[in-house]
Amino acid sequence: MVIRLGANQYGKAEVRVVAVDRSGPQHSLVDLTVSSSLRGDFAAAHTDGDNAHVLATDTQKNTVLAFARDGVGPPEAFGLRLARHLAGAYGWISGARVAVDSHGWDRITVGGQPHGHAFRRDGGEVRTAVVTVDGDGSGADAHVLAGLRDLVVLKTTGSEFWGFPRDRYTTLAETRERILATAVTARWRYTVTDLDWDAAFGTVRTALLETFAATHSLALQQTLYAMGEAALERCPEVAEVRLSMPNRHHFLADLSAFGLDNPDVVYVAADRPYGLIEGTVLRDDVPPAEVAWLGTPGFC
Ligand SMILES: O=c1[nH]c(=O)c2[nH]c(=O)[nH]c2[nH]1
């Protein structure tokens, strides 16, 4: 029997970095959580404790902070800079993955005027980017995923669920009227590495939101597909969209014990369990790039 080291990667997870631009009277800030992972020949560190190939995770953290000194820009661009640098740092490093979560802040309004240096955290939604450089960081081997998570949406009508099979365990009533609510996690893969990242992100996010609202839903699965389809239609640089959408069930409350009817007014917002609807929508004329998704946990 031979025991050997299999796939491995290592890096610094969740470096929290806030970079402030004070160059004008209206300050701006970016608030990031950055995780780096390196792939390559690190066998000796595992088998012999030989750290000659180990770019310390502390160094990786410092690199994140140092790179933020020069301005950050969109998370995709920051991830590309970092991943290219890390992948090219030493010959034994064969690739780098950098994940960047961007936390939004809104300017506080005082007396109707946007304040220059006071901000309010803008809810739970997070913009995400994952850059993978497979190779020495020089170019064509880079992949960019953009995305978002915890985009919480709800519609009060335009959602039905019926026509599903019934067996001896089925109790769910068919419905032609229900609340549809979810917290969208989405990641999409670009076919390019040079793009107006903020504009493309805005296009896809708007496509997701508008389609959630506009689709008369017969199932969350149908809404998911329509959202992915709209993203691909509106952003030609996107090859595939992966979506994970928990069905945040809202059950009509039974008020009959109180002698009250309930004509679609009062709902119990259930916490768990929840349906979990996940899917990929993709162009079939673009080659897959599984390396872009390596290390991305869960469905997307
Ligand atoms: O949109 C839905 N899809 C399902 O698969 C499902 N299953 C369920 O119980 N409710 C729902 N709703």
The ligand as a Gaussian input file, in Angstrom:
#p B3LYP/6-31G(d) Opt

LIG

0 1
 O      -41.381000      26.583000      -6.248000
 C      -41.433000      25.505000      -5.612000
 N      -40.689000      24.443000      -6.046000
 C      -40.685000      23.251000      -5.397000
 O      -39.992000      22.285000      -5.831000
 C      -41.479000      23.130000      -4.244000
 N      -41.697000      22.109000      -3.379000
 C      -42.549000      22.587000      -2.422000
 O      -42.944000      21.919000      -1.430000
 N      -42.885000      23.865000      -2.680000
 C      -42.235000      24.241000      -3.807000
 N      -42.204000      25.404000      -4.500000

